[in-house]
Amino acid sequence: MSEQANRKVPVGPTKMTPSEAFVETMVANDVTDMFGIMGSAFMDAMDIFSPAGIRLIPVVHEQGAAHMADGYSRVSGRHGVVIGQNGPGISNCVTAIAAAYWAHSPVVIVTPETGTTTMGLGGFQECNQLPMFQEFTKYQGHVTHPARMAEYTGRCFDRAMSEMGPTQLNIPRDYFYGEITAEIPKPARLDRGPGGEQSLNEAAELLAQAKFPVIISGGGVVMADAIEECKALAERLGAPVVNSYLHNDSFPASHPLWCGPLGYQGSKAAMKLIAQADVVVALGSRLGPFGTLPQHGMDYWPKNAKIIQIDADNKMLGLVKKISVGICGDAKAAAVALTQRLANRTLACDATRAERGDKIATEKAAWEKELDEWTHERDPFSLDMIEQNAQERTFNGGHYLHPRQVLRELEKAMPEDVMVSTDIGNINSVANSYLRFEKPRSFFAAMSFGNCGYAFPTIIGAKVAAPHRPAVSYAGDGAWGMSLMETMTCVRHNIPVTAVVFHNRQWGAEKKNQVDFYNRRFVAGELDNQSFAEIARAMGAEGIVVDRLEDVGPALKKAIDLQMNHGKTCIIEIMCTRELGDPFRRDALAKPVRLLDKYKDYV
């Protein structure tokens, strides 16, 4: 039978097994790739994945599988699917599903469960799998009878898309067997609207009166495929556009109105411009607290501005920031509706369009010049580390490099149409200043959950979804240690990607707190590493050590060539100084107080 025929699902009530109902419902939802580790709990269904046109990509660890499903969904705009053995295989996925939740990724996690006849007896690999995920899923479907397999499976796929987040499909392992009559449900997709007439009219009125409007382009713009509509609204207003935190791909960096990201290690130009706003349009942004915190010594959020917030989830409206108008609507449709309302009106900001354009260009040029000149960190600890590292040699015989200079060189060497994922950590977060994109679905960060070990498996999933696009991940040596084993997944299954590892021999983000608050008393922050390039070669990938600045760009270009033209995964190990950028949050810790005499010196 042809592949096309195998992807055709039965119409109407049909006699089948529950395993067939499960698989056919996934086919109806256009599932072609899944991530996980095989297990006896779902083996009856897994046996027919291949003839149904579904590839199960085996990973090294299930957390990586769920991150891969996340990356797959963020690039493709459709479901990522992860599955594993009941008990430990499923519990291994919790962290990654939490990350997907805060990224609004429509991941479906299939959790086969202990059989119904032994549930509650404390059998092998038994646990209650629903409470584990209740905080990090939009919907949990527990199959209550084999005859309802297709119903619950379809609902989980529908809810993941309608609520833009992970859903859980929990299936007792004995419910894959038997004979049922089932009808495979057709996928249901919502047609989202622009929001209410009254709120749209109120927003348009505020914008008509605004003298210095600013647009925040958030993740909702990416998810709604609303870049062009955001551009049209910005161009009508002549408004600077800033990216919400970790959504650097939500507006093209080459556009004259683009100003860069807000939040930690974001763009000073973006912060200085939004500080002048009298009206802010938060388009597809929940205005998360971490993404609007003071940075670079600037408390830039405009406290007297009118805020128009547009979000598809009504619960986000006004949750973090006080707003003047809340629009519950699709980012694309709402942008169109507002642009139409402003099209034939004379706006207060029309008179200052040229002046504001000059101001945007000036601030952007000043920030670019500052980045060019900001070759290294200048705090006392970093200067001490730079001096110390200057006396040392890398294990490759070269010198340790300044992270900011490395990030600038990587930025210059990035190929067109690149996808980049970043992990959590000091250098990765500084990268926020340097990562710019021309198209959406190109940048994937760990978002609010902030877990280490995120970037590499996520970019693997992204590469599966878009094999024609160059895929690059950034990780520090600490985070890399949590995910490097997935290099074997790339080699085993011919999924070529490029990983950049910043080898600075420390847990940098937390160590910065020990510098600022604990008088450089370092506990558990130092990492003595072997060569990650050598480890990569041992796993069958390519490995490049970089310890000269002039080699950074060529190394990335060589790795991309290996990826795109030779099908090779390459790990670029960049030897960096131990200097550290700003902490994530200066308000998160306090100077220590010690009351017991034996700890009196620990202040």
PARO-647895 format. One record per residue (C-alpha): residue in three letters; x, y, z. Coordinates in nm, 4 decimals. Layout:
ala,X,Y,Z
...
***
This chain:
met,0.0000,0.0000,0.0000
ser,0.1298,0.3484,-0.0845
glu,0.2416,0.5936,0.1849
gln,-0.0422,0.8270,0.0854
ala,-0.2966,0.5494,0.1287
asn,-0.1517,0.4664,0.4705
arg,-0.2092,0.8273,0.5780
lys,-0.5786,0.8095,0.4888
val,-0.7928,0.7538,0.7993
pro,-1.1221,0.5594,0.8125
val,-1.4436,0.7608,0.7790
gly,-1.7371,0.6891,1.0085
pro,-1.7672,0.4224,1.2813
thr,-1.5184,0.1444,1.2086
lys,-1.4191,-0.1747,1.3875
met,-1.0550,-0.1528,1.5038
thr,-0.8301,-0.2044,1.8046
pro,-0.7641,0.0765,2.0554
ser,-0.4017,0.0856,1.9358
glu,-0.5273,0.1450,1.5831
ala,-0.7663,0.4148,1.7056
phe,-0.4790,0.5899,1.8831
val,-0.2493,0.5751,1.5820
glu,-0.5177,0.6723,1.3298
thr,-0.6122,0.9774,1.5373
met,-0.2492,1.0886,1.5329
val,-0.2449,1.0414,1.1559
ala,-0.5581,1.2567,1.1317
asn,-0.3645,1.5268,1.3179
asp,-0.0781,1.5035,1.0675
val,0.1719,1.3505,1.3113
thr,0.4787,1.2282,1.1232
asp,0.7448,1.2446,1.3954
met,0.7468,1.1562,1.7637
phe,1.0264,1.1676,2.0209
gly,1.0868,0.9277,2.3057
ile,1.2260,0.5951,2.4175
met,1.0504,0.2714,2.3315
gly,0.8635,0.0884,2.6055
ser,0.6506,-0.2171,2.6585
ala,0.3640,-0.0027,2.7866
phe,0.2802,0.1210,2.4353
met,0.4510,-0.1425,2.2221
asp,0.1293,-0.2673,2.0646
ala,0.0673,0.0799,1.9202
met,0.4352,0.1420,1.8443
asp,0.4394,-0.1702,1.6287
ile,0.2169,0.0052,1.3712
phe,0.3774,0.3533,1.3793
ser,0.5889,0.2803,1.0708
pro,0.3119,0.1604,0.8348
ala,0.1086,0.4623,0.9470
gly,0.3899,0.6960,0.8358
ile,0.4982,0.7906,1.1876
arg,0.8662,0.7933,1.2850
leu,0.9567,0.7454,1.6503
ile,1.2942,0.9121,1.7032
pro,1.4732,0.7413,1.9952
val,1.6635,0.9713,2.2277
val,1.9198,0.9219,2.5018
his,1.7028,1.0653,2.7829
glu,1.3304,1.1412,2.7900
gln,1.3799,1.5008,2.9040
gly,1.5600,1.5552,2.5740
ala,1.2658,1.3975,2.3910
ala,1.0185,1.6444,2.5386
his,1.2496,1.9378,2.4587
met,1.2748,1.8065,2.1023
ala,0.8956,1.7986,2.0799
asp,0.8945,2.1586,2.2041
gly,1.1460,2.2708,1.9401
tyr,0.9567,2.0799,1.6716
ser,0.6302,2.2547,1.7578
arg,0.7852,2.6015,1.7840
val,0.9292,2.5786,1.4344
ser,0.6432,2.3988,1.2617
gly,0.3536,2.5729,1.4350
arg,0.1901,2.2353,1.4926
his,0.2073,1.9588,1.7476
gly,0.5241,1.8139,1.8887
val,0.4670,1.4682,2.0360
val,0.6627,1.2859,2.3071
ile,0.6064,0.9375,2.4499
gly,0.7818,0.7076,2.6946
gln,0.7538,0.4090,2.9248
asn,0.5176,0.4393,3.2196
gly,0.6714,0.5530,3.5490
pro,1.0351,0.6706,3.5181
gly,1.0192,0.7307,3.1447
ile,0.7288,0.9671,3.2006
ser,0.8612,1.1367,3.5154
asn,1.1798,1.2197,3.3242
cys,0.9730,1.4516,3.1018
val,0.8318,1.6825,3.3696
thr,1.0969,1.9557,3.3457
ala,1.0771,1.9777,2.9673
ile,0.6963,1.9897,2.9656
ala,0.7155,2.2772,3.2137
ala,0.9480,2.4587,2.9727
ala,0.7048,2.3943,2.6865
tyr,0.4205,2.5288,2.8984
trp,0.5921,2.8640,2.9458
ala,0.6833,2.8734,2.5770
his,0.3151,2.8175,2.4824
ser,0.4163,2.5170,2.2730
pro,0.1417,2.2757,2.1581
val,0.3211,1.9628,2.2793
val,0.1221,1.6451,2.3362
ile,0.2806,1.4148,2.5905
val,0.1491,1.0599,2.5687
thr,0.1836,0.8886,2.9061
pro,0.1108,0.5154,2.9021
glu,0.0243,0.4110,3.2557
thr,0.0270,0.1011,3.4734
gly,-0.2556,-0.1391,3.3850
thr,-0.5961,-0.1010,3.5503
thr,-0.5933,-0.4484,3.7056
thr,-0.2885,-0.3751,3.9227
met,-0.3227,0.0005,3.9765
gly,-0.2711,0.0943,4.3404
leu,-0.0814,-0.2213,4.4326
gly,0.2641,-0.0633,4.4046
gly,0.3695,-0.2633,4.1042
phe,0.6710,-0.2235,3.8800
gln,0.7116,0.1318,3.7390
glu,0.3780,0.2365,3.8852
cys,0.2983,0.5954,3.9751
asn,0.0100,0.8392,3.9495
gln,0.1093,1.0288,3.6364
leu,-0.1596,1.2962,3.6212
pro,-0.0601,1.5031,3.9283
met,0.2978,1.5312,3.7964
phe,0.1858,1.7423,3.5013
gln,-0.1208,1.9230,3.6328
glu,0.0698,2.2521,3.6803
phe,0.2204,2.2413,3.3311
thr,-0.0573,2.1302,3.0978
lys,-0.3595,2.3026,2.9486
tyr,-0.5608,1.9806,2.9485
gln,-0.5192,1.6277,3.0828
gly,-0.7073,1.3496,2.9069
his,-0.7245,1.0188,3.0910
val,-0.8626,0.7368,2.8777
thr,-1.1370,0.5844,3.0937
his,-1.2311,0.2988,2.8587
pro,-1.0695,0.1496,2.5459
ala,-1.3713,0.2548,2.3388
arg,-1.2914,0.6197,2.4133
met,-0.9312,0.6060,2.2869
ala,-0.9891,0.8115,1.9701
glu,-1.2062,1.0634,2.1538
tyr,-0.9492,1.1454,2.4205
thr,-0.6593,1.1387,2.1759
gly,-0.8342,1.3836,1.9438
arg,-0.9300,1.6115,2.2300
cys,-0.5703,1.6330,2.3536
phe,-0.4511,1.7339,2.0077
asp,-0.7314,1.9894,1.9700
arg,-0.6772,2.1463,2.3116
ala,-0.3028,2.1790,2.2585
met,-0.3709,2.4019,1.9581
ser,-0.6719,2.5915,2.0909
glu,-0.5008,2.6794,2.4198
met,-0.1440,2.6910,2.2817
gly,0.0244,2.4736,2.5379
pro,0.1051,2.1154,2.6359
thr,-0.1631,1.8555,2.6910
gln,-0.1325,1.5099,2.8458
leu,-0.2870,1.1903,2.7101
asn,-0.2797,0.9297,2.9879
ile,-0.3539,0.5726,2.8766
pro,-0.3670,0.2630,3.0996
arg,-0.1418,0.0153,2.9255
asp,-0.4045,-0.2581,2.9044
tyr,-0.6377,-0.0216,2.7164
phe,-0.4318,-0.0540,2.3968
tyr,-0.5761,-0.4036,2.3498
gly,-0.9168,-0.5427,2.2483
glu,-1.1732,-0.4682,1.9786
ile,-1.3797,-0.1500,1.9611
thr,-1.5935,0.0461,1.7181
ala,-1.4542,0.3955,1.6861
glu,-1.4934,0.7032,1.4693
ile,-1.1704,0.8959,1.4144
pro,-1.2468,1.2603,1.5033
lys,-1.1561,1.5318,1.2577
pro,-0.9175,1.7945,1.4000
ala,-1.0984,2.1039,1.5286
arg,-0.9141,2.4343,1.4931
leu,-1.0396,2.7676,1.6244
asp,-1.0823,3.0654,1.3969
arg,-0.9618,3.3421,1.6256
gly,-1.0996,3.6924,1.5953
pro,-0.9545,4.0395,1.6558
gly,-1.1299,4.1095,1.9865
gly,-1.4352,4.3060,2.0880
glu,-1.5505,4.6120,1.8938
gln,-1.5552,4.8331,2.2010
ser,-1.2025,4.7482,2.3131
leu,-1.0669,4.7849,1.9585
asn,-1.2323,5.1255,1.9212
glu,-1.0948,5.2403,2.2579
ala,-0.7460,5.1263,2.1579
ala,-0.7687,5.3031,1.8220
glu,-0.8737,5.6237,1.9980
leu,-0.5758,5.6080,2.2321
leu,-0.3408,5.5485,1.9387
ala,-0.4919,5.8367,1.7409
gln,-0.4074,6.0702,2.0279
ala,-0.0627,5.9232,2.1017
lys,0.2407,6.1404,2.0389
phe,0.5026,5.8714,2.0988
pro,0.3478,5.5247,2.0507
val,0.5677,5.2165,2.0935
ile,0.4848,4.8572,1.9976
ile,0.6029,4.5536,2.1911
ser,0.6025,4.2580,1.9523
gly,0.5615,3.9430,2.1595
gly,0.5515,3.5682,2.1172
gly,0.1871,3.5891,2.0136
val,0.2962,3.7677,1.6968
val,0.5135,3.4686,1.6082
met,0.2449,3.2136,1.6943
ala,-0.0177,3.4002,1.4934
asp,0.2146,3.4458,1.1929
ala,0.1497,3.8174,1.2318
ile,0.4848,3.9752,1.1410
glu,0.3515,4.1534,0.8302
glu,0.0473,4.2808,1.0178
cys,0.2670,4.4081,1.3017
lys,0.4850,4.5847,1.0439
ala,0.1803,4.7488,0.8855
leu,0.0600,4.8833,1.2210
ala,0.4086,5.0062,1.3120
glu,0.4529,5.1771,0.9759
arg,0.1160,5.3504,1.0036
leu,0.2193,5.4897,1.3423
gly,0.5894,5.5377,1.2658
ala,0.6316,5.3591,1.5985
pro,0.9487,5.1940,1.7243
val,0.9026,4.8198,1.7691
val,1.0729,4.6402,2.0565
asn,1.0824,4.2633,2.0971
ser,0.9452,4.1179,2.4170
tyr,1.1989,3.9274,2.6229
leu,1.3385,3.6189,2.4446
his,1.1228,3.6793,2.1373
asn,1.3970,3.8358,1.9242
asp,1.2409,3.6770,1.6146
ser,0.9095,3.8622,1.6523
phe,1.0122,4.1511,1.4229
pro,1.2719,4.1647,1.1425
ala,1.6001,4.3177,1.2584
ser,1.6612,4.4854,0.9222
his,1.3443,4.6956,0.9478
pro,1.4145,5.0629,1.0300
leu,1.1563,5.0568,1.3122
trp,1.3117,4.7517,1.4836
cys,1.4864,4.8453,1.8081
gly,1.5759,4.5129,1.9729
pro,1.4630,4.3213,2.2793
leu,1.3603,4.4338,2.6256
gly,1.4566,4.2524,2.9431
tyr,1.7766,4.0998,3.0698
gln,2.0787,4.1935,2.8542
gly,1.8427,4.3501,2.6031
ser,1.8838,4.6549,2.3808
lys,1.9511,4.9923,2.5418
ala,1.7944,5.1520,2.2344
ala,1.4711,4.9610,2.2934
met,1.4698,5.0565,2.6612
lys,1.5408,5.4256,2.6040
leu,1.2695,5.4497,2.3397
ile,0.9959,5.2693,2.5307
ala,1.0743,5.4891,2.8319
gln,0.9493,5.7866,2.6231
ala,0.6213,5.6228,2.5211
asp,0.2877,5.7764,2.6035
val,0.0997,5.4756,2.4575
val,0.2345,5.1195,2.4420
val,0.0774,4.8446,2.2310
ala,0.1716,4.5076,2.3806
leu,0.0883,4.2921,2.0800
gly,0.0727,3.9238,2.1688
ser,0.2622,3.9668,2.4950
arg,0.1703,3.8691,2.8485
leu,0.4174,4.1320,2.9748
gly,0.5862,3.8767,3.1969
pro,0.7554,4.0190,3.5065
phe,1.1087,3.9063,3.4216
gly,1.0895,4.0634,3.0751
thr,1.0228,4.4166,3.1979
leu,1.2651,4.4390,3.4922
pro,1.5224,4.7209,3.5096
gln,1.8398,4.6491,3.3137
his,2.1649,4.8299,3.2351
gly,2.0850,5.0540,3.5313
met,1.7621,5.1722,3.3660
asp,1.4123,5.1377,3.5115
tyr,1.2721,5.1885,3.1655
trp,0.9065,5.0824,3.1948
pro,0.6965,5.3943,3.1179
lys,0.4918,5.4334,3.4365
asn,0.2578,5.7036,3.3025
ala,0.1958,5.5543,2.9581
lys,-0.1389,5.4144,2.8498
ile,-0.0995,5.0407,2.7920
ile,-0.2988,4.8526,2.5276
gln,-0.2503,4.4798,2.5826
ile,-0.3561,4.2264,2.3198
asp,-0.3502,3.8572,2.4117
ala,-0.5451,3.5519,2.3000
asp,-0.5700,3.4431,2.6653
asn,-0.8007,3.6765,2.8553
lys,-0.6411,3.5712,3.1858
met,-0.3188,3.7481,3.0858
leu,-0.4812,4.0891,3.0358
gly,-0.3686,4.3230,3.3121
leu,-0.2185,4.0382,3.5126
val,0.1342,4.1830,3.5434
lys,0.1094,4.5465,3.4344
lys,-0.1736,4.7925,3.4805
ile,-0.3421,4.8435,3.1453
ser,-0.5776,5.0999,2.9940
val,-0.7333,4.8718,2.7314
gly,-0.7321,4.4922,2.7194
ile,-0.8119,4.3159,2.3931
cys,-0.8749,3.9426,2.4022
gly,-0.7930,3.8528,2.0455
asp,-0.5560,3.7051,1.7916
ala,-0.2440,3.9177,1.7383
lys,-0.2766,3.9105,1.3598
ala,-0.6472,3.9889,1.3476
ala,-0.6182,4.2590,1.6134
ala,-0.3281,4.4295,1.4322
val,-0.5314,4.4313,1.1111
ala,-0.8361,4.5725,1.2895
leu,-0.6364,4.8528,1.4515
thr,-0.4554,4.9408,1.1287
gln,-0.7886,4.9628,0.9468
arg,-0.9291,5.1930,1.2142
leu,-0.6274,5.4232,1.1857
ala,-0.5912,5.4140,0.8073
asn,-0.7880,5.7236,0.7138
arg,-0.7443,5.9245,1.0319
thr,-0.5095,6.2091,1.1068
leu,-0.3011,6.0949,1.4011
ala,-0.1283,6.3127,1.6581
cys,0.1973,6.1283,1.5899
asp,0.1873,6.2037,1.2156
ala,0.3394,6.5461,1.2771
thr,0.6476,6.4015,1.4480
arg,0.7089,6.0994,1.2256
ala,1.0413,6.2251,1.0842
glu,1.1658,6.3461,1.4219
arg,1.0839,6.0124,1.5855
gly,1.2467,5.8265,1.2972
asp,1.5681,6.0204,1.3554
lys,1.5514,5.9434,1.7260
ile,1.5097,5.5706,1.6560
ala,1.8062,5.5681,1.4189
thr,2.0230,5.7656,1.6640
glu,1.9512,5.5368,1.9596
lys,2.0125,5.2245,1.7533
ala,2.3412,5.3570,1.6193
ala,2.4558,5.4501,1.9694
trp,2.3741,5.0993,2.0969
glu,2.5565,4.9318,1.8097
lys,2.8615,5.1481,1.8738
glu,2.8498,5.0615,2.2429
leu,2.8301,4.6897,2.1629
asp,3.1281,4.7203,1.9279
glu,3.3318,4.8883,2.2016
trp,3.2058,4.6652,2.4852
thr,3.4759,4.4056,2.4339
his,3.4764,4.2711,2.7902
glu,3.3057,4.3119,3.1269
arg,3.4439,4.5900,3.3439
asp,3.3474,4.4978,3.7000
pro,3.6345,4.4269,3.9466
phe,3.5840,4.0486,3.9509
ser,3.5823,4.0219,3.5714
leu,3.8948,4.2376,3.5442
asp,4.0684,4.0101,3.7957
met,3.9645,3.7024,3.5978
ile,4.0780,3.8545,3.2687
glu,4.4203,3.9262,3.4168
gln,4.4419,3.5753,3.5634
asn,4.3259,3.4046,3.2442
ala,4.5786,3.6044,3.0416
gln,4.8523,3.4114,3.2220
glu,4.6935,3.0741,3.1404
arg,4.6848,2.8579,2.8318
thr,4.3923,2.6528,2.7092
phe,4.4322,2.2786,2.6657
asn,4.4639,2.3559,2.2955
gly,4.7578,2.5881,2.3623
gly,4.5718,2.9100,2.2817
his,4.4209,3.1926,2.4874
tyr,4.0892,3.2426,2.6631
leu,3.8503,3.4733,2.4763
his,3.6165,3.7497,2.5947
pro,3.2566,3.6224,2.5709
arg,3.1182,3.9496,2.4315
gln,3.3687,3.9520,2.1479
val,3.2844,3.5884,2.0750
leu,2.9128,3.6629,2.0656
arg,2.9670,3.9533,1.8259
glu,3.1730,3.7344,1.5914
leu,2.9103,3.4590,1.6017
glu,2.6426,3.7162,1.5186
lys,2.8384,3.8326,1.2133
ala,2.8882,3.4748,1.0888
met,2.5287,3.3566,1.1296
pro,2.3840,3.2164,0.8051
glu,2.0578,3.3343,0.6560
asp,1.7431,3.1554,0.7682
val,1.9214,3.0324,1.0822
met,1.7429,2.8859,1.3841
val,1.9110,2.9478,1.7222
ser,1.8322,2.8072,2.0633
thr,1.9908,2.9371,2.3827
asp,2.0311,2.7722,2.7196
ile,2.0245,2.9278,3.0631
gly,2.3446,3.0804,3.1948
asn,2.5544,3.3931,3.2047
ile,2.7046,3.3942,2.8547
asn,2.3850,3.2613,2.6965
ser,2.1884,3.5444,2.8504
val,2.4391,3.8071,2.7379
ala,2.3731,3.6682,2.3884
asn,2.0348,3.8432,2.4050
ser,2.2188,4.1617,2.3062
tyr,2.3552,4.0034,1.9890
leu,2.0917,3.7707,1.8431
arg,1.8915,3.9248,1.5573
phe,1.6576,3.7538,1.3130
glu,1.4748,3.8287,0.9903
lys,1.1910,3.5787,1.0156
pro,0.9754,3.4256,1.2878
arg,1.0113,3.0771,1.4358
ser,1.3864,3.1243,1.4481
phe,1.4733,3.1799,1.8157
phe,1.4050,2.9369,2.0986
ala,1.4982,3.0095,2.4579
ala,1.4025,2.8353,2.7804
met,1.1576,3.1164,2.8624
ser,1.0247,3.1608,3.2168
phe,1.0997,2.8123,3.3447
gly,1.4695,2.8695,3.2831
asn,1.5969,2.5130,3.2973
cys,1.9494,2.4132,3.2036
gly,1.9947,2.1509,2.9350
tyr,1.7235,2.3067,2.7185
ala,1.8972,2.4412,2.4088
phe,2.0599,2.1401,2.2450
pro,1.7655,1.8964,2.2403
thr,1.5310,2.1798,2.1435
ile,1.7375,2.2649,1.8358
ile,1.7436,1.8947,1.7436
gly,1.3633,1.8934,1.7403
ala,1.3623,2.2169,1.5401
lys,1.5946,2.0580,1.2843
val,1.3616,1.7595,1.2460
ala,1.0764,1.9992,1.1715
ala,1.2808,2.2162,0.9323
pro,1.5722,2.0106,0.7952
his,1.6382,2.2729,0.5262
arg,1.7287,2.5409,0.7823
pro,2.0643,2.5808,0.9613
ala,2.0259,2.4953,1.3311
val,2.2561,2.6291,1.6038
ser,2.2396,2.5945,1.9817
tyr,2.4241,2.7943,2.2493
ala,2.5114,2.6445,2.5890
gly,2.7577,2.7074,2.8682
asp,2.9653,2.4221,2.9964
gly,2.7341,2.3636,3.2932
ala,2.4169,2.3391,3.0858
trp,2.6025,2.1447,2.8172
gly,2.6801,1.8718,3.0696
met,2.3054,1.8136,3.1066
ser,2.2414,1.7602,2.7374
leu,2.5603,1.6623,2.5552
met,2.4573,1.2950,2.5459
glu,2.1956,1.3825,2.2831
thr,2.4884,1.4215,2.0423
met,2.4458,1.0464,2.0043
thr,2.0842,1.1011,1.8960
cys,2.2070,1.3332,1.6199
val,2.4695,1.0839,1.5024
arg,2.2519,0.7736,1.5296
his,1.9574,0.9214,1.3442
asn,2.1231,1.1587,1.0989
ile,1.9923,1.4845,1.2461
pro,2.2812,1.7260,1.1812
val,2.2992,2.0362,1.4004
thr,2.5662,2.2755,1.5285
ala,2.6259,2.3278,1.9005
val,2.8305,2.6184,2.0341
val,2.9616,2.5488,2.3837
phe,3.1072,2.8333,2.5890
his,3.3746,2.6652,2.7998
asn,3.4416,2.8995,3.0933
arg,3.4749,2.6335,3.3638
gln,3.2023,2.7626,3.5968
trp,2.8334,2.7895,3.6771
gly,2.8447,3.1542,3.5756
ala,2.4962,3.2879,3.6528
glu,2.4909,3.1640,4.0119
lys,2.8594,3.2363,4.0669
lys,2.7857,3.6012,3.9883
asn,2.5635,3.6090,4.2970
gln,2.8531,3.4768,4.5069
val,3.0629,3.7623,4.3728
asp,2.8044,4.0309,4.4451
phe,2.6601,3.9071,4.7748
tyr,2.8999,3.6555,4.9320
asn,3.2433,3.8155,4.9023
arg,3.3666,3.5708,4.6374
arg,3.3151,3.2674,4.8610
phe,3.2657,3.0135,4.5844
val,3.0795,2.6969,4.6736
ala,3.0132,2.4340,4.4060
gly,3.0518,2.6844,4.1233
glu,3.3715,2.5681,3.9582
leu,3.3726,2.3148,3.6751
asp,3.6834,2.1234,3.5755
asn,3.6009,1.9990,3.2271
gln,3.7556,1.7717,2.9732
ser,3.7554,1.8774,2.6080
phe,3.3979,1.8807,2.4817
ala,3.5279,1.8704,2.1240
glu,3.7076,1.5438,2.2011
ile,3.3971,1.4026,2.3677
ala,3.1995,1.4959,2.0569
arg,3.4449,1.3148,1.8334
ala,3.4227,1.0097,2.0582
met,3.0465,1.0086,2.0025
gly,3.0862,1.0224,1.6241
ala,3.0358,1.3972,1.5716
glu,3.2857,1.6591,1.4621
gly,3.4576,1.8783,1.7221
ile,3.6336,2.2136,1.6888
val,3.8205,2.3972,1.9659
val,3.8365,2.7761,1.9244
asp,4.0811,2.9820,2.1297
arg,4.1628,3.2649,1.8879
leu,3.9080,3.5384,1.8155
glu,3.9757,3.5361,1.4424
asp,3.8749,3.1681,1.4312
val,3.5247,3.2148,1.5765
gly,3.3464,3.3127,1.2545
pro,3.5286,3.0607,1.0333
ala,3.4571,2.7830,1.2847
leu,3.0840,2.8557,1.2741
lys,3.0852,2.8706,0.8943
lys,3.2726,2.5398,0.8753
ala,3.0265,2.3768,1.1165
ile,2.7284,2.5046,0.9165
asp,2.8852,2.3653,0.5983
leu,2.9299,2.0292,0.7706
gln,2.5661,2.0418,0.8816
met,2.4015,2.1542,0.5593
asn,2.6249,1.9944,0.2953
his,2.7695,1.6869,0.4650
gly,2.5025,1.5877,0.7182
lys,2.7435,1.6196,1.0126
thr,2.6805,1.7372,1.3660
cys,2.9590,1.9596,1.4967
ile,3.0360,2.0801,1.8488
ile,3.2253,2.4108,1.8582
glu,3.4027,2.4468,2.1921
ile,3.4935,2.8093,2.2604
met,3.7433,2.8676,2.5386
cys,3.6242,3.1729,2.7345
thr,3.7547,3.3774,3.0247
arg,3.5807,3.3543,3.3611
glu,3.4485,3.7109,3.3430
leu,3.0791,3.7495,3.4231
gly,2.7998,3.9728,3.2977
asp,2.5301,4.1307,3.5136
pro,2.3270,3.9043,3.7426
phe,1.9783,3.7994,3.6378
arg,1.8159,3.9981,3.9187
arg,1.9823,4.2245,4.1703
asp,1.6585,4.2276,4.3704
ala,1.6504,3.8494,4.4136
leu,1.9074,3.8305,4.6963
ala,1.9964,4.0352,5.0030
lys,2.3277,4.0969,5.1768
pro,2.3793,3.8155,5.4302
val,2.3278,3.8631,5.8040
arg,2.4863,3.6145,6.0499
leu,2.3751,3.5926,6.4139
leu,2.5770,3.2931,6.5330
asp,2.9334,3.3722,6.6356
lys,3.0916,3.0915,6.4318
tyr,2.9516,3.2458,6.1101
lys,3.0400,3.6091,6.1911
asp,3.3000,3.6296,5.9143
tyr,3.0565,3.5040,5.6487
val,2.9091,3.8423,5.5624
***
